[in-house]
Amino acid sequence: MPAFSIRTLREEDFANVIQLSDSLGRRCDPGRWGVDECRLAVVTGDGDLVAWARAHFWDPTDPVAPAGYYLGGVEVAVEFQGLGLAQRLTQARLAWVAPRARQVFCIVNAGNAASISLQRSMGFSELARAAAFGSVRFTGGEGILFSREIDERDSALETTTFEIETRDQ
């Protein structure tokens, strides 16, 4: 079984984050992220970055989406999707938010069924739908604002190193 680790995303990882995002047909600019944010990477035992995620405080100055802690993007390399890495990253981000807030939010594109399923499986509830929340616009569709209360289960991540049985074994 391959071993993975969740660790803090470092500046030297930024090029790999951009490459991963590009491979998924997306764009991100980790150089714009704040140093006080939760920035995480999943790396293989060989040190290869295969997923990343972030969480941060955001005040969207939006009439619907409140100021608070938000789970930001999460991306997993195609060959590692379906292994639960996004769920592990979400648990780690919830652990990061736990000492900072009693509630956490996230915004998901309404066309992203995998992300919607993940948020619901993690106990998030839908609060609203809109074409935009703050500066986040959803071209040709709508976004969903989710929310979840932080509880005692969120206060600690069980382990940062883990093994996953892959589909080809």
C-alpha positions, 0 to 999 in steps of 0.5 A: 500500500502506498503511504501518504503524508499531509504536511504544510504546503511550502513555497517550494511546492507552489510550482507543483500546485500550479502544475496540478491545477493546470492538469485539472483544467483549473487555475490557481495562484498560491503566491497570492495566499496568505502565510497565516492560512491553512495550506496543506499538501498530500505527498507520497512516500517519495515526496511527490505532491499529489493533492493540496487544500487550504482554509482561511478567514474570508470576508466576502462583503456579501449579503448572503455569505458571512465573514468567517473561516472558509475551506478553500480549494482542494485538488487531487491529481487524477490518478489519486482521485477516489482514494479519500485524499480530499476527505483527509484534507478536509478533516485536517482543515477542520482541525485547523479551523477548530481552535479559531471558530465554531462554524466553518463555511465553503463554497462549491460549484453546483456542477461539482458533484464530487465536491458536493458529495464530500461536503455533505458526507462531512456534515455540511449543510446547504445555506444558499445558492447564487451566481456569485458569493463575494468575489467568487463568480460561477460562469454559466452556473451557480455556487452553493454556500455550505456551512457546518458547526465545529465539534469536538471531533474536529479538534485533532487530526488522528494522523498525518501519515497514512496508507491507502490501498489503491485500486490496482492492487 
